[in-house]
Amino acid sequence: MSRVDSVIEVIKFIEEHLTEKLDLDIIANVVNYSKFHLHRMFTDTVGLTIHDYVQRRQITEAAKLLVFSKKPIIDIALKAGYESQQAFTTIFKAMYKESPLQFRKNKVFYPLQLEYKFNNHLDLLKEKPNAKREILLATKADIPLWMDLVRLVIDGFPKLKEDKHVKVLKHYIKENSAFIMKEGPIAIGIMMISFKTGSIDFLGVHPLYRNQGLTQLFLDKVICELLTNKQISITTFRKGDKADTGYRKILKDFGFAEAELLTEFGYPTQKMILPKELEGCIDNE
């Protein structure tokens, strides 16, 4: 069994037992791996620890119940694996920036983490990576592939609503400012930019391909071809946001510097800018 096959089996077990108490010890025992090996394999493959994946999935399902059911909050807390409503409220507020009661009153659900579904990608991963990957203009025909990838990177985009995103995407496609990289029948990288403001308005890379330099390729495209002579910016999580799975660090590692604090769609974010001295083409790995 390959590493990805093993991770898929772990994810399957987690998804089938989301309403139970889950931790690394329990999962490692079930799948017959050492805790150290399982932790490293899972994290290296999908970019999240098992603890983070489980917590984010359980909190997401709890948020769904808050909006679409009338179950008491304490029952939802217990179903999400918490021993008290207070413990659940503390974690929920750190992730969603609202208490469970406020979230329920607002009646607007959005996922913190959707299930990772990789089964239809396995054959591609077993093949030699395409050496001629291209970043192309996205078309309306690419929208289904685009949205499949959005669901895999939803953890980086708080309060994203699929219907609204599709509407915005169609506008960017019309303006020739939506870009996609495909591997066979799937999207492995997507990006929307604003030629007017110089901002990268959306950038997502398939979790299983993040170690293949795709983010760097997209930034090269932006810096060297698309937004030359522009102050390049992007927004991300604020420092210390518990909901951030590492997006802020990735941008910092690429040289982006902190700028003003913002609130987008009611969520606290921060603008990051690429200093002028770094706005040269980044060497590909």
C-alpha positions, 0 to 999 in steps of 0.5 A, a space after each residue: 500500500 502506498 503512502 497516499 493509499 494509507 492516508 486515504 484509509 486513515 481519512 476514511 476511518 476518521 470520517 466514519 467515526 467523526 462523532 466519536 473521540 479520536 486521537 492519534 493513539 486510537 487511529 494508530 492502533 486501528 490502522 496498525 502504524 506507530 504513532 510517529 510514522 502515522 503522524 509523519 506520513 499524514 502530515 507530509 502527505 496532506 499538510 495537516 496533522 491528524 489532530 488538526 484534521 480531526 478537530 477541523 472536521 468535527 468543528 465543521 460538522 458541529 457548525 452545520 448542526 448549529 445552523 441546520 438543526 435544533 439540537 441543544 448546543 451541549 448535545 452538539 458539543 458532545 457529538 463533536 468529541 468535547 466533554 463540556 459545552 465550555 470546552 467546545 465553545 472555546 475551540 469553536 470561537 477560536 476557529 469561527 470567531 463567533 460563539 456557537 450561539 452567535 453562529 446559530 443566530 446568524 444562520 450562515 454556515 460555511 465549512 472550516 474543513 471539508 473531507 479530503 477526497 483523493 481517490 480519483 487522483 491516485 493514478 496520476 500520483 503514481 505517474 511521473 510528474 508532467 515536466 511541461 505543466 502550464 499555467 493557462 487561462 481558465 475557461 467556463 469548462 474548467 469551473 467543475 475542476 476548479 470547484 473540486 480544488 476549492 473544496 480541497 483548499 477551503 481551509 485557507 479561505 474563511 467564509 467562502 460560499 461556493 455559489 458566490 465564488 462561482 459567480 465571482 470566478 465567471 467574472 474573472 474568467 471573462 476578464 482573463 484573470 483566472 488561471 489554472 494548472 491541470 494534471 490530466 483530468 484534475 486541477 492542481 493549481 488555481 489563481 485569480 488576480 486583479 490587474 487593476 490593484 495588483 492583488 492575488 485574490 485567490 491562490 490554491 494548490 492541491 494538497 498532494 502537490 504542494 511539495 512540487 513547487 507549484 506555489 512558486 510557479 504561480 508566483 513566478 507567473 504573477 511577478 514576471 508576466 502578469 503584474 509587472 510594475 505593480 505592488 503585488 499583494 495578497 491577504 491571509 490570516 492574521 498572526 495567531 489565528 487558530 484557524 490558519 493551517 500554515 498559509 501565513 507562514 507560506 507567504 512569509 517564507 516567500 518574502 511577503 511582508 505584513 501590511 494593514 489589518 483588514 476585515 473581509 466578509 466579516 472575517 479578520 485578515 491581514 494584507 501581505 505585500 511583496 517588497 519591491 526588492 523581492 519583485 524579481 523572478 523567483 527561481 523554480 525548484 
